Amino acid sequence: MKAENSVVENQLNRIIENGRLSHTYMFEGDAIETLKRYGEYFALNILGDTPRHARLISEGNHPDYFYLETSETTIKKEAIEDLVRRMNRKPTESDYKVYVIEAFEKLTPRAENSVLKFLEDPPDKTIAILLTIDKSSILPTIHSRAQHIHIKGERNDRIKMLDALSQAELTTVDVLALNAQHVKDLEASFSDLRQAAMAFSAKWLGNHPLVLIEIKPMIDLCQNRRDYGLLLQMIDGYVRQCLHELLDLEDFRPFGDEVKNMKAGQRIEKLSHMLEEIQTANRLLQSNVHPMLVFESMVICSKG
């Protein structure tokens, strides 16, 4: 695997060059292939970027490197115990030992507790790289022991994951940097959520007298709190596209030509106020306020 993003590469290289490696890193993002690529890149540079190390890693034969993955729905305690046995051996090819756990959110509770014990007292110069596309399900005690590095999925990896989407839907996902794994998990529901967000936003921008009635059927499409956040991201994108068009800018068009005459009758002050209310709505959602109240408050408060 070849890393492609020089910004991420430079960030990882600086960590190594500073000479203060932590015991645990959590790479979080929305495309597992991208995370795998940078997990391997980071591991190789920790062990030493030489042709020999690169070859041993690619062959799966590096004695100081272990990559744990599974095609099953969970990673069990036995797999973690095997990893711990391997990592308790002294390094032979490098000064460090490095292990990567792909899709860390797959760990069963017993497996997670086993790895937590290992993270609390790891052997000297043993580095963990945990890859996750759903950090919300991971124990807070593991989060607290990890250095977090967010890596947005690279465009090709994101598009490969979302081959069932239309080009217009892909554009929305790409421009708004929506979580590709979340969108993939939604399957056909994403199209419904997107259409609902567009319909609601159009009425909100147009001061439609029935805009509040649009809220309940829209949030009824959501299955969990992550979906409410996704809705707000798309509503934010719709309003921002309107703002950019009002300013005669063409650099931000998540909904392309699907939206006609967005800027008619709009004012910059009004759109800026709407965006502020969306930010407030996001904070309220994160504080577990009921979604219906959040969206209603967003609309009512935006009227001043």
N, C-alpha and C positions, 0 to 999 in steps of 0.2 A: 504494500500500500504506500502511495506517495502522498504526502501532505501538500496542500495547494495554497493555503491561506497564509501569506507571509506575516500578517498581523498576529495570528495565533502562534505561528512558529516562533516569532520574536518574543512573544510573551513567555512561552515555555523555555526558550533558550536563556532568557534573562533569569528565570528561576534557578536554572542549573548553574549559570555563571556566578550568581550571587553566593553560591556555596552554602546555602541554608535550606536544604531540602527538608520538607516536612515528611512525616511518616505516611500521611494519607492525603490523597487528592481526589476530589469528586468532579468528574467532567460531566456537566449536565447540558442537555440540548434537546433538539427535536428530531434528529436523524441519527440512528445508531451507527450507520456506516461512516458518517463523518466523525463521530466520537471514537470509533474503532481506529480510524486512520490516525487521529492525533494521540490516542492512547499508545499506539505502537511507536509513533514518532518520538513521543516523550520518553518511553521506555528505552528505546535505542540510544537516545542521546544521554540518558542517565548511565547506561551501561558502557557507553563509548561508541560513537558512530564510526565503526570500522567495517570494512567488507566482511570480516569474519563474523562479527556480532550480527550484522544484517543478515548474513546467510543462515546462521544458526537460528535466529528468530524466525525467519521465513520458513525454515524447514521444521520448526517446532522442536528443535533439539538443543536450545540454549539452556545450560544447567542452572543459570541464575535468573531465568525468566519463565513465568508460568501464566498462561492465558486461560481463564475459566469461562466457558460458554456452554450453553445448552439449547437444544431445539425444543425442549419440554417447557411446560408452562411455569415450572418452579425450579429453583436451585435448592437442593436439600442439604441438610447438615453434613451428610457423609462426604459430599463434594468439598465442603469447606474444611472438613477434617483432613482430607487428602492435601488440600492446598497448604494448610498449616504445617503438615509434616514436611512438605517440600521446602517451605520457606524457613523452617528451623535449621536447615543445613547451612553450613558456611558457604559463602560465594567462592567459586573456583575460577571463573573467567573474568570477573570484574570485581570492583570494590563494593558493589551493591548487589542486592537481590531485588527484583521487581516483579510484582504480580498485578494482573489486570482482571477485574471481574466485569464481564459484559452483562448489561441489563440487571444491575444490582437490585432493582425493585422486584425481581423475581424470587429473591431469597425468602424461604419460609421463615416464620418467627423463630424457630429453633436454629436455623442456619444463621439468621441475622444476629442472634444472641451469641453464637459461637464466634462469628467474625468480630463482634464487638469486643469480646474478651481478648482476642488477638490484637486488635487495634489499640487496646488500652495498654498493652505491654509487649510491643513487637520486638523482635531481635534487632540488634543494632544494624543500621544501614539497610533496612528492609523497607521498600517503598510500595505502598498500595495505590493503585489507580482504579477508581470505581466509576463505571460508566452508567449513566441513568437517563432515561427519557421521561421519568415520572418520579421526581424527588419527593413528592408529597407523601408517598407511602413508606418512606424510609425513617427509621427511628431518629428522633431528635438528638439522642446521644451520639449517634454516628455522624450526623451533620456537624455536631459541635467539635468533633475530632478531625474534620476534614477541611482542607483548603479548597474552596469552591472555584471552579473555572467554568464559565458559561461559554459554550461554543455553538453558535448558530449553525444549523445544518447547511452544508454547501448546496448550491442550487441544483446541481445534477442529482445529488442524493435525495433531495426533497422531491424533485419531480418524479424520480423513479418510484418513490413511495406512493405517489398520488396519481398514478396513470389512469385511474377511473374518473378523474375530474375533467370537466370541460376546460377549454382554454381560458374562458372568462373566469372560471372558478380558480384555476391555477394562478391567474394574474392577481386575483384578490389575495390568495395565500402568500404569494411571493412578495408583492409590494408591501403588504401589512406585516410581513414576517410572522405569520400565524404559526402556531406550533404544528408542524407537519404530522407528528405522530397522533396528536389529538384529532386533527382533521381526518386522518386515516381511520381512526377508531370510530368516528361518527358515521362513516360510510355515507349512505344516501341522505342521512339526516343533515349533513353539512349543507347540501343544496337548499334544503328547507329553511335552515337557520339563516343562510345568506339572503335568501329572498325575503324572509320576514324582517331582517335587519334593514334591508333596502326600503321596503314598504313603510316601515315605521319611520325611518329617517326622512323619507320624502314628506310624510305628513307632518313630522316635527318641524322640518325646515319651512314648510308651507303654512305653519300655524293652523293646521286643519282642526276644526272643532271636535273631531272624534279621535284625535291622536291617543288619548288616554285609553280608549277602548281597544286600541291595537296592542296594548302591552300584554294583557293576559294570554291571548292565543300565541303570542311570540314566546313568552317565557314557558308556556306549557310544552313547547318543543324541546326544552332543555331537560336533560336527564340528571345533571349534577351541577355543582357550583362552578366547575371549570367552564361549562357551557355558557353560563351567564357572563363570565369574563370574556369569552370569545365573542359573544353578541356585542358587548361594549366596545371591543376592539374594532369590529366591523362598523358599528355606528360612528365611532370616532373617525375611522377612515373615510366614511361617506361625507361627514361634515368637513373634514380636512380637504377632501377633493373639491368640495364646493368653495372653500376658502381660497385654495390655489387658483381655481378658475376665476374667482372674483378679482384676484390679483394678476390675472393674465399669465399665470405660470402653468406650464404643461409637464412639470417634472414629477407629479404625484397623481396617478390615476388608477387606484386600485379597482375601480368599477368601470373603467374605460368609457366607452360610448353607450353603455347601458343606461346611463343617467343623462337625461336631456334637460337643458335649460336650468341647471342647478342654481346658477348665480342670480337668476331673475328675482328682483325685489329683495336681495339679501344685503346686509351691512356687515362690515368687518367686525364692528363692536359686538353685534349679536352673535356671530359665529364664534368669536373668541369666548364669549360668555358661555355658549353651549359646550365648548370644549372644556372649560373649567368645571362645568357641572358633570361632565362625563368622568373627569378625574375624581371628583368628589364621590360619584357613584361607585367607582372602583374601590375607593377606600372603605366605603360603607359595606360593600360586598365582602371585603377582606375581614371586616369586623363582624361578619355573620348577621348583618341586618337582612330582614326578609326581602328577597328579590323584588317582589311586587311593590313594596314600599320604596325601594331604591330607585326603580325606574319611574315611578309616579313622582317622587320627589325631584328627580332629574328634570322632568318635563316642567313641573310647576315652578321650580326655582329659576329655570332658564327664562321665564317670562318676566322676572324681576319683581 
